[in-house]
Amino acid sequence: MIYRSKLQTPLVDELFHAILALDDQEDCYRFFEDLCTVGELKAMSQRWKVVKMLSEQRTYADIIAETGVSTATISRVKKCLFYGADGYQRLADRVRKTSII
């Protein structure tokens, strides 16, 4: 099955093609520091941390204490985990399988 996003456009396709061309973590830092504001990058990294913590069945209180995110952010991430496009879950599973920790 091929996923068809409602957000798919040629412009978004070009961005994702560029992201897929990144070779390593240094490339990621260089590209995303240029592409995103500091706030955007921090917000994305916080949401990723929330994904991991929700996957570990952590409480909202624990997540807020550790990340400083709002309950609205946690709720949004949780909604995506259960009703979204499975992007968080697919990547979380992939990262878990390749993690040496």
Secondary structure, DSSP 8 states (H G I E B T S, - for coil): -----TT--HHHHHHHHHHHT--SHHHHHHHHHHHS-HHHHHHHHHHHHHHHHHHTT--HHHHHHHH---HHHHHHHHHHHHHS-SHHHHHHHHHHHH---
